[in-house]
Amino acid sequence: MTPHRSLRPFVRVLAQLSRFGPVGERAARTLRATVVQARRSTRRLTFGPRRAAMGGWDEFVDWFGTLNLSENAVLLIFAAVIGVAAALGIVAFYSLVDLSDTLFIRWPGERVPQLRNPAYRPILTALGFVAASYVMRRWAPREDGFTVPDLKRRVVHEGGNVPTRPLVARSVASAVTLGAGGSVGVEGPAAVLGGGLGSALSRTFRFSRDRTRLLVAAGTAAGISAAFNAPMAGAFFALEEVLGGLQVAAFPTVVVASVVAAAVSTAVYGVSPAFPVPTLHPSRSWFELLALPPLLGLACGLVTVVFVRTYFGVGEAAERWKVTPRVRAAAGGLAVGLLVWLSGGLLLGSGHLSIPAEVFGEASWYVILALCFAKILATSVTLGTGGSGGLFAPAMYVGAATGAGLAGLLAVLLPSLGVQPAAWAFVAMGGVVGAATGAPITAILLVFELTDDYALMAPLMLVTGIALVIARRYERDDLYSGWLRRRGFSMHEVSERDVLTTLLVSDAFDQSPVVLREHEPVEPVLRRVAFAAQPVFPVVDEAGRLAGILSVRSLALASKNREALPALIVADLLEATPAVTPDMTLAQVLRRLGLRDLPGVPVVSLPSGQLLGLVTREHITRVVERALLLDRGATTAERRMFESGMPAPPLPGQRPTPAADGASTHNS
């Protein structure tokens, strides 16, 4: 066995002592025993208190599990805790970005006056990219995830399990990339950091997979909310991107975490809008309010297509380049630093959002459009060659440049319209963000919260909708779904509808229900079926063919007529019913049940019409729950519950489902 790196000098010393004969060997044995004993004592001093603390924590977790708290109370309490923790994590992350900027850009310029020349910026950026690449290779080797799409994958396929060490490594690498001048955003690390905090807290308290997913989404919302001071955008980002839909049951948890995080962020950074935007008043010309948004939506959609294809194209080209990761990162840093230098620093702007809002209202339209495509290239090179960071903020920059460039061109061609490029920059920002990330609602709310200008909403919604349609028309992937598809991941989670169209009646029906015969007297039948759990009872003729059904309601009405009851037979209460065959899907069965509002239907064989059994809504519910549980990975306790015939535990907000398999007897 190869000794640990810290023990290798000690092993070499023992080998040297052994060369001095018996005396040296005795000295080596004595030294070895002394060192081993010292290591054991140190381990007891180090791990003893740790084990005691962990034991105390386990006792606290067990005690917390005994509290009679409702599901909503637990989720809301932890949502508030995650909101505070995520906001403080974002504050720490921003501080780390500022520290990285000091180490790679400001401090070298202060120590070496020659490095203040912007021409040296590519070299400093290259050093930052190499450092970020080293952090990932050292503490998270062979790991290219821990991005927003990877977080979504972990929520869907792994129950929200986000390991801590690679997450911390990715956060540090992102801070280094941002501080060194990489063309990335803070929202990706913010979202993943918040989601990781939610996952870690859920694992600590040994929560279920469903509860963990909700808390990861809450952490993601808190991270976005704290990063942009945008609670609505944070909440809807988590619902759209992480959970994949606007789930009502998840809404309270996500909103509480997002609002709490925004409150903490506001206490640190203030409440003023991120961008001062000229007001778009409805009294402006018809062209600016009705004709310009469709043109802008078309342009945003096409620019999004260029962005997506360039991003993945550069990444694939970098992977094919057969060089070491260090060389690839250095080359990427040099290229990005050169682009930033050529732009005069306009590709980065100032502040954590890195969007030079004032430039989009003052520069020439062709300069702004050049910045748009340079930003696309710089972002693609940054993330394709080893840098880390988010794509949301670069998409905001690209959208703002697209809107300002197109509006500026129209202002030159048609000066009488009085078009304001700065205002339309932020309208187009939502269009590109929504189309590039596949989160249109988040994009609209984010721009509104950043600008605090309601007059932007109508054109913003129109531009975003058109841009999304155009982008999906020419490119099937967005920046997030493309990352997943190229790694072989599918975000299609099996739903109840999928299960119903896959499973057959033969997978669900009861083959030994309580069966009645046409000429049986009703009075003894009442005694026989009094404690049966079936909602309906199939009725057969003398040959065993289906004649109809007898409902519990009909039997109850008959039992109240004491005078006529002794003379009644089953045929007098018989009801016509549709029937199903074993090869029908459960979706077809539910449609037939819904047409007649029936709780169950008989199962027959064709063409003889012989009764085979009974399928009810409870049977269908049970097999669908089982299929969904197995698909998402049942825990040991849940498997035992199913094997013992108990129903699946309800999800948060659901009522327990009654057992499907009631008491049944043999055919009479």
C-alpha positions in Angstrom: 0.0 0.0 0.0 1.3 3.5 -0.9 1.8 5.6 2.3 -0.1 8.9 2.6 1.8 11.9 1.3 2.4 13.3 4.8 4.0 10.0 6.0 6.4 9.6 3.1 9.3 11.5 4.8 8.8 9.4 7.9 8.9 6.2 5.9 12.2 7.3 4.3 13.7 8.0 7.7 12.7 4.5 8.9 14.3 3.0 5.8 17.5 4.8 6.4 17.7 3.6 10.1 17.1 0.0 9.1 20.4 0.1 7.2 22.4 0.3 10.4 21.9 -3.3 11.4 20.0 -4.6 14.5 20.5 -1.4 16.4 19.0 0.6 13.6 16.1 -1.8 13.3 15.3 -1.5 17.0 15.5 2.3 16.8 13.2 2.2 13.7 10.7 0.0 15.6 10.8 2.3 18.6 10.3 5.4 16.5 7.5 3.8 14.6 5.7 2.8 17.8 6.1 6.3 19.2 4.8 7.9 16.1 1.8 5.5 15.9 0.9 6.1 19.5 1.2 9.9 19.0 -1.1 9.7 15.9 -3.7 7.7 17.9 -3.6 10.2 20.7 -4.0 13.1 18.3 -6.9 11.3 16.6 -8.7 10.8 19.9 -8.2 14.5 20.7 -9.4 15.6 17.3 -12.3 13.2 16.6 -13.5 12.6 20.1 -15.1 16.1 20.4 -16.3 15.8 16.8 -18.0 12.5 17.5 -19.6 13.9 20.7 -20.8 16.9 18.8 -22.2 14.8 16.0 -23.9 12.5 18.5 -25.5 15.5 20.1 -26.6 16.8 16.7 -28.1 13.4 15.8 -30.1 13.5 19.1 -31.4 17.0 18.1 -32.4 15.8 14.7 -34.2 12.8 16.2 -35.9 15.2 18.7 -37.0 17.5 15.9 -38.6 14.6 14.1 -40.7 13.8 17.1 -42.3 17.3 17.0 -45.9 17.3 15.8 -45.4 19.9 13.1 -47.4 20.0 9.9 -45.7 19.6 6.5 -46.4 23.2 5.6 -44.9 24.5 8.9 -41.7 22.5 8.5 -41.3 23.7 4.9 -41.9 27.3 5.7 -39.6 27.3 8.7 -36.8 25.8 6.6 -37.5 28.1 3.7 -36.9 31.1 6.0 -33.7 29.6 7.3 -32.5 28.8 3.7 -33.4 32.4 2.6 -31.1 33.9 5.3 -28.3 31.4 4.7 -28.4 31.8 0.9 -28.4 35.6 1.2 -25.4 35.5 3.5 -23.7 33.1 1.1 -24.2 35.5 -1.8 -22.7 38.3 0.3 -19.7 36.1 0.9 -19.5 35.2 -2.8 -19.5 38.8 -3.8 -16.8 39.5 -1.3 -14.8 36.6 -2.8 -15.3 38.1 -6.3 -14.0 41.5 -5.0 -11.0 39.7 -3.4 -10.3 37.9 -6.7 -10.4 41.2 -8.6 -8.0 42.7 -6.0 -5.5 39.8 -6.3 -5.5 39.4 -10.1 -6.1 43.0 -11.3 -5.7 45.8 -8.7 -2.9 44.5 -6.5 -0.5 43.6 -9.5 -1.1 47.1 -10.8 -0.3 48.7 -7.5 2.9 46.6 -7.1 4.1 46.8 -10.7 3.3 50.1 -12.3 3.8 48.7 -15.8 0.9 46.3 -15.3 -1.5 49.3 -15.0 -1.3 49.5 -18.8 -4.5 47.8 -20.2 -2.3 46.0 -22.7 -1.3 43.6 -19.9 -4.9 42.8 -19.0 -4.9 39.6 -21.2 -2.0 38.2 -19.2 -3.7 38.8 -15.9 -7.0 37.4 -17.1 -5.1 34.3 -18.4 -3.6 33.8 -14.9 -7.1 34.0 -13.4 -8.5 31.4 -15.9 -5.6 29.0 -15.1 -6.2 29.5 -11.3 -10.0 28.7 -11.8 -9.2 25.7 -13.9 -6.8 24.4 -11.2 -9.4 24.8 -8.5 -11.8 22.6 -10.4 -9.2 20.0 -11.3 -7.8 19.9 -7.7 -11.0 19.8 -5.7 -13.6 18.6 -8.2 -11.7 16.4 -10.8 -13.7 15.2 -13.8 -16.6 17.4 -12.8 -18.1 19.8 -15.4 -21.5 20.2 -13.6 -22.8 22.3 -10.8 -24.4 24.7 -13.2 -28.1 25.7 -13.4 -29.0 22.8 -15.8 -27.0 20.4 -13.7 -28.9 21.5 -10.6 -32.1 20.8 -12.5 -30.8 17.4 -13.4 -30.0 16.6 -9.8 -33.5 17.7 -8.7 -35.2 15.5 -11.3 -33.0 12.4 -11.3 -31.2 12.4 -7.9 -33.8 13.8 -5.6 -31.9 17.1 -5.1 -28.7 15.6 -3.8 -26.0 18.3 -4.3 -22.5 17.3 -2.9 -20.8 20.0 -0.9 -17.2 19.8 -1.9 -17.5 20.2 -5.7 -20.1 22.9 -5.1 -17.7 24.9 -3.0 -15.0 24.4 -5.6 -17.3 25.6 -8.4 -18.2 28.7 -6.4 -14.5 29.6 -5.8 -13.7 29.0 -9.4 -16.6 31.2 -10.5 -15.4 34.0 -8.1 -11.9 33.7 -9.5 -13.2 33.8 -13.1 -15.3 36.9 -12.4 -12.6 38.7 -10.5 -10.0 38.1 -13.2 -12.2 39.5 -15.9 -14.1 36.6 -17.4 -17.2 37.2 -19.4 -19.7 35.3 -17.1 -22.5 36.2 -14.6 -23.1 35.8 -10.9 -26.5 34.2 -11.2 -25.4 30.7 -12.0 -23.1 30.4 -9.0 -25.7 32.2 -6.9 -28.5 29.7 -7.9 -26.3 26.6 -7.4 -24.9 27.9 -4.1 -28.4 28.5 -2.8 -29.7 25.2 -4.0 -26.7 23.5 -2.5 -27.4 25.0 0.9 -31.0 23.8 0.7 -29.7 20.3 -0.2 -27.2 20.2 2.6 -29.7 21.3 5.2 -32.2 18.7 4.0 -29.6 15.9 4.1 -28.6 17.0 7.6 -32.2 16.6 8.9 -32.6 13.4 6.8 -35.6 14.7 4.9 -37.4 12.8 2.1 -36.6 13.2 -1.6 -39.7 15.2 -2.3 -39.0 17.6 0.6 -35.4 17.9 -0.5 -36.4 18.9 -4.0 -38.6 21.7 -2.6 -35.8 23.0 -0.4 -33.3 22.9 -3.2 -35.7 24.9 -5.3 -36.2 27.3 -2.4 -32.4 27.7 -2.1 -32.2 28.4 -5.8 -34.9 31.1 -5.5 -33.1 32.6 -2.6 -29.8 32.7 -4.4 -31.2 34.5 -7.5 -33.3 36.8 -5.3 -30.3 37.9 -3.2 -28.0 38.2 -6.2 -30.3 40.6 -8.1 -32.5 41.8 -5.3 -35.4 40.5 -7.3 -37.7 38.2 -5.2 -40.3 37.6 -7.9 -37.8 36.7 -10.5 -36.0 34.4 -8.0 -39.2 32.6 -7.1 -40.3 32.1 -10.7 -36.8 31.1 -11.8 -36.8 28.2 -9.3 -40.3 27.2 -10.4 -39.5 27.4 -14.2 -36.0 26.1 -14.3 -35.4 23.9 -11.3 -38.9 22.3 -10.8 -39.8 22.6 -14.4 -43.3 24.1 -13.9 -45.4 26.4 -11.9 -46.3 24.0 -9.1 -48.9 25.3 -6.7 -47.7 23.1 -3.8 -44.1 24.4 -4.1 -45.1 28.1 -4.4 -45.3 29.0 -0.7 -41.9 27.5 0.2 -40.2 29.1 -2.8 -41.7 32.5 -2.2 -40.8 32.6 1.5 -37.2 31.7 0.8 -37.0 34.3 -2.0 -38.6 37.1 0.0 -36.4 36.5 3.1 -33.3 36.4 0.9 -34.3 39.7 -0.8 -34.8 41.3 2.7 -31.3 40.3 3.8 -29.8 41.5 0.5 -31.6 44.8 0.7 -30.2 45.3 4.2 -26.7 44.9 2.8 -26.9 46.5 -0.7 -29.9 48.9 -0.5 -33.2 49.1 -2.5 -32.5 51.4 -5.4 -33.1 50.0 -9.0 -30.0 48.5 -10.7 -30.6 50.6 -13.9 -32.0 54.1 -14.3 -34.3 53.7 -17.4 -36.1 56.4 -19.3 -39.8 56.0 -19.1 -41.7 54.5 -22.1 -44.9 56.6 -21.9 -48.0 55.3 -23.9 -48.3 58.7 -25.6 -45.3 58.0 -27.9 -45.7 57.2 -31.6 -47.6 54.2 -32.8 -44.4 52.9 -34.5 -42.4 52.9 -31.3 -45.2 51.1 -29.2 -46.7 48.8 -31.9 -44.3 48.3 -34.7 -40.9 48.3 -32.9 -41.6 45.5 -30.4 -42.2 42.9 -33.2 -39.1 43.9 -35.0 -37.1 43.8 -31.8 -38.6 40.4 -30.9 -37.5 39.0 -34.3 -34.0 40.4 -33.8 -33.7 39.0 -30.3 -34.8 35.6 -31.5 -32.1 35.5 -34.2 -29.4 36.8 -31.9 -30.4 34.1 -29.4 -29.8 31.5 -32.1 -26.4 32.9 -32.8 -25.6 33.0 -29.1 -26.6 29.3 -28.5 -24.8 28.0 -31.6 -21.6 30.0 -30.9 -21.6 28.9 -27.2 -21.8 25.2 -27.9 -19.6 25.4 -31.1 -16.8 27.1 -29.2 -17.1 24.6 -26.4 -16.9 21.6 -28.7 -14.0 23.1 -30.6 -12.1 23.6 -27.3 -12.7 20.0 -26.3 -11.2 18.8 -29.6 -8.1 20.9 -29.0 -5.6 18.3 -27.8 -3.7 20.4 -25.2 -3.5 20.3 -21.4 -6.3 22.0 -19.4 -3.8 24.6 -18.2 -2.8 25.6 -21.7 -6.5 25.7 -22.8 -7.4 27.9 -19.9 -4.4 30.2 -20.5 -5.3 30.6 -24.2 -8.9 31.3 -23.4 -7.9 33.9 -20.8 -5.6 35.6 -23.3 -8.4 35.7 -25.9 -11.0 37.1 -23.5 -8.6 39.6 -22.1 -7.7 40.8 -25.6 -11.4 41.2 -26.4 -11.9 43.2 -23.2 -8.9 45.4 -24.0 -10.1 46.0 -27.5 -13.5 47.1 -26.2 -12.0 49.5 -23.8 -13.4 47.5 -20.9 -17.0 47.9 -22.1 -17.5 44.1 -22.4 -17.4 43.9 -18.6 -18.7 47.2 -17.3 -18.6 47.9 -13.6 -20.2 46.3 -10.6 -21.4 42.7 -10.2 -24.0 42.8 -13.0 -21.3 43.9 -15.5 -23.7 45.7 -17.8 -22.6 49.3 -18.8 -26.1 50.7 -18.9 -24.9 54.2 -19.7 -23.1 53.1 -22.8 -26.2 51.7 -24.5 -27.8 55.2 -24.5 -24.7 57.1 -25.7 -22.6 55.0 -28.1 -23.2 54.6 -31.8 -25.5 51.8 -33.0 -22.7 49.9 -34.8 -20.4 50.0 -31.8 -23.2 48.6 -29.6 -23.9 45.8 -32.1 -20.2 45.0 -32.3 -20.2 44.8 -28.5 -23.2 42.4 -28.7 -21.4 39.8 -30.8 -18.1 40.3 -29.0 -19.9 39.5 -25.7 -21.3 36.3 -27.3 -17.8 35.3 -28.3 -16.1 36.3 -25.0 -18.7 34.4 -23.0 -18.4 31.3 -25.2 -14.6 31.3 -24.9 -14.7 31.9 -21.1 -16.9 28.9 -20.3 -15.5 26.7 -23.1 -11.9 26.9 -22.0 -12.1 26.3 -18.3 -13.7 29.4 -16.8 -16.8 29.1 -14.4 -19.8 31.3 -14.1 -23.4 31.9 -15.1 -25.0 32.6 -18.5 -27.9 34.7 -17.3 -26.0 38.0 -17.0 -24.2 37.6 -20.4 -27.6 37.0 -21.9 -28.8 40.2 -20.3 -25.9 42.1 -21.8 -26.4 40.6 -25.2 -30.2 41.5 -25.1 -29.5 45.0 -24.0 -26.9 45.5 -26.7 -29.3 44.1 -29.3 -32.1 46.4 -28.3 -29.9 49.5 -28.0 -28.2 48.8 -31.3 -31.4 48.2 -33.3 -33.2 51.2 -31.7 -30.2 53.4 -32.3 -30.2 52.4 -36.0 -33.9 53.3 -36.2 -33.2 56.6 -34.4 -30.6 57.5 -37.1 -32.8 56.4 -40.0 -36.1 57.9 -38.6 -35.0 60.7 -36.3 -38.6 62.2 -36.2 -39.8 59.2 -34.1 -37.7 60.2 -31.1 -36.7 56.5 -30.3 -34.8 56.2 -27.0 -32.2 53.4 -27.4 -31.6 53.1 -23.6 -35.2 52.2 -22.9 -35.5 49.6 -25.6 -32.2 48.1 -24.5 -33.9 46.8 -21.4 -37.0 45.6 -23.3 -34.8 43.5 -25.6 -32.9 42.3 -22.5 -35.9 40.3 -21.4 -36.3 38.9 -25.0 -32.9 37.4 -25.2 -32.8 36.2 -21.6 -36.2 34.5 -22.0 -35.3 32.9 -25.3 -31.7 31.9 -24.3 -32.6 30.3 -21.0 -36.1 29.0 -21.7 -37.5 31.0 -18.7 -39.7 33.8 -20.2 -41.6 34.6 -17.1 -38.4 34.9 -15.1 -37.0 37.2 -17.7 -40.0 39.5 -17.7 -40.1 39.8 -13.9 -36.3 40.2 -13.6 -36.2 43.2 -16.0 -39.2 44.8 -14.3 -37.6 44.4 -10.8 -34.2 45.6 -12.0 -35.6 48.7 -13.7 -38.7 49.4 -11.5 -40.5 50.7 -14.5 -44.0 49.3 -15.2 -44.2 51.1 -18.5 -41.8 48.6 -19.9 -44.1 45.6 -19.2 -46.4 45.6 -22.3 -43.5 45.8 -24.9 -41.4 43.6 -22.8 -43.9 40.8 -22.8 -44.5 41.1 -26.6 -40.8 41.1 -27.4 -40.1 38.1 -25.1 -42.9 36.1 -26.6 -41.8 36.7 -30.2 -38.2 36.1 -29.4 -39.0 32.8 -27.8 -41.0 31.6 -30.8 -38.3 32.7 -33.3 -35.5 31.1 -31.3 -37.2 27.7 -31.0 -38.1 27.9 -34.7 -34.4 27.8 -35.8 -32.7 26.3 -32.8 -34.3 23.5 -30.6 -32.0 24.1 -27.7 -31.6 26.9 -25.3 -28.4 27.4 -23.3 -29.6 25.1 -20.5 -31.4 22.3 -22.3 -28.5 22.1 -24.8 -26.0 21.5 -22.0 -28.1 18.6 -20.7 -28.8 17.1 -24.1 -25.2 17.0 -25.1 -24.4 15.0 -22.0 -27.2 12.5 -22.6 -29.6 13.7 -19.9 -33.3 13.9 -20.4 -35.4 16.1 -18.1 -38.7 14.3 -19.0 -40.0 13.1 -15.7 -42.5 10.3 -15.9 -46.0 11.7 -15.1 -49.3 10.0 -14.2 -50.4 10.5 -17.8 -47.4 8.6 -19.1 -48.0 5.7 -16.7 -51.7 5.5 -17.5 -51.0 5.2 -21.2 -48.4 2.5 -20.6 -50.0 0.2 -18.0 -52.8 -2.2 -18.9 -55.9 -3.4 -17.2 -54.1 -6.7 -16.6 -51.7 -4.8 -14.4 -54.3 -3.5 -12.1 -57.6 -5.4 -11.9 -58.8 -7.6 -9.0 -59.2 -11.2 -10.3 -61.2 -12.4 -7.3 -63.9 -9.8 -6.5 -67.2 -10.5 -4.8 -69.5 -11.7 -7.7 -73.3 -12.0 -7.6 -75.6 -14.1 -9.7 -78.8 -12.8 -11.3 -81.3 -15.0 -9.4 -79.8 -14.6 -5.9 -82.2 -13.1 -3.3 -81.2 -9.6 -2.3 -81.7 -10.2 1.4 -78.8 -12.7 2.0 -76.7 -10.7 -0.5 -76.9 -7.7 1.8 -75.5 -9.8 4.7 -72.7 -11.2 2.5 -71.5 -7.9 1.1 -72.0 -5.8 4.2 -68.3 -5.6 4.9 -66.9 -5.9 1.4 -64.7 -3.0 0.3 -65.9 -3.0 -3.3 -67.8 0.0 -4.6 -69.7 -2.1 -7.2 -70.4 -5.8 -7.6 -70.3 -7.6 -11.0 -73.4 -9.7 -11.7 -73.2 -12.8 -14.0 -75.7 -15.2 -15.5 -75.8 -19.0 -15.2 -73.0 -19.4 -17.8 -70.7 -16.9 -16.0 -71.1 -14.2 -18.5 -71.4 -10.6 -17.4 -75.0 -9.4 -17.0 -74.4 -6.0 -15.3 -73.4 -4.5 -12.0 -75.0 -3.9 -8.7 -74.0 -0.7 -6.9 -73.8 -0.1 -3.2 -76.2 2.7 -3.5 -78.9 0.4 -5.1 -78.4 -2.1 -2.3 -78.7 0.6 0.3 -82.0 1.9 -1.2 -83.4 -1.7 -1.4 -82.5 -2.3 2.3 -84.8 0.6 3.3 -87.8 -1.1 1.7 -88.5 -3.7 4.3 -91.7 -4.9 2.8 -90.5 -5.6 -0.7 -87.0 -6.8 0.3 -87.8 -10.5 0.8 -89.2 -10.7 -2.8 -86.3 -8.9 -4.5 -83.6 -10.7 -6.5 -80.4 -9.3 -7.8 -81.8 -9.1 -11.4 -84.4 -6.6 -10.1 -81.6 -4.1 -9.2 -79.3 -4.8 -12.1 -77.7 -1.9 -13.8 -76.2 -1.9 -17.3 -72.5 -1.1 -17.4 -69.6 -0.8 -19.9 -66.9 -3.4 -19.7 -63.2 -3.5 -20.4 -60.7 -6.1 -21.5 -57.3 -7.0 -20.0 -55.4 -5.5 -23.0 -56.9 -2.0 -22.6 -54.8 0.8 -21.2 -55.7 2.4 -17.8 -56.1 5.7 -19.6 -59.0 4.1 -21.7 -60.5 2.7 -18.5 -60.5 6.1 -16.8 -62.3 7.7 -19.8 -65.0 5.0 -19.5 -65.3 5.6 -15.8 -65.6 9.3 -16.3 -68.3 9.1 -19.0 -70.7 7.3 -16.6 -69.2 8.6 -13.3 -68.6 5.0 -12.2 -66.2 3.9 -9.4 -65.3 0.6 -11.2 -66.1 -1.5 -14.3 -66.0 -5.3 -14.8 -63.2 -6.9 -16.8 -64.4 -9.5 -19.4 -62.9 -11.7 -22.1 -64.0 -11.3 -25.7 -66.0 -12.5 -27.5 -67.4 -14.8 -24.9 -68.2 -12.1 -22.3 -66.9 -14.2 -19.4 -66.2 -12.2 -16.3 -62.5 -12.1 -15.4 -62.5 -9.5 -12.5 -63.1 -5.9 -11.5 -61.0 -2.8 -11.9 -61.8 0.3 -9.8 -60.4 3.8 -9.4 -58.6 2.6 -6.2 -56.8 -0.1 -8.1 -55.7 2.3 -10.8 -54.5 4.8 -8.1 -52.4 2.1 -6.4 -50.6 0.8 -9.4 -49.9 4.4 -10.7 -48.4 5.3 -7.3 -46.3 2.2 -7.4 -45.0 2.9 -10.9 -44.2 6.6 -10.1 -42.5 5.6 -6.8 -40.3 3.0 -8.5 -39.4 5.5 -11.3 -38.2 8.1 -8.8 -36.5 5.6 -6.6 -38.3 4.2 -3.6 -36.7 4.3 -0.2 -36.5 1.0 1.8 -39.3 2.1 4.1 -41.5 2.9 1.1 -40.8 -0.5 -0.5 -41.8 -2.3 2.7 -45.0 -0.3 2.9 -46.0 -1.4 -0.6 -45.0 -5.0 0.0 -47.2 -5.0 3.2 -50.1 -3.7 1.2 -50.1 -0.2 2.8 -50.6 2.8 0.6 -47.8 5.1 -0.4 -47.2 8.1 1.9 -48.9 11.2 0.6 -46.8 14.0 -0.9 -46.9 17.4 0.8 -50.3 18.9 0.3 -52.0 15.6 -0.6 -54.5 13.6 1.4 -53.7 10.0 2.1 -55.1 7.6 -0.5 -57.3 4.9 0.9 -56.2 1.3 0.4 -57.2 -0.1 -3.0 -57.3 -3.7 -2.1 -60.3 -4.3 0.1 -61.7 -7.5 1.5 -62.5 -9.9 -1.3 -64.1 -13.4 -1.4 -64.2 -16.1 -3.9 -66.8 -16.1 -6.7 -70.2 -17.3 -5.5 
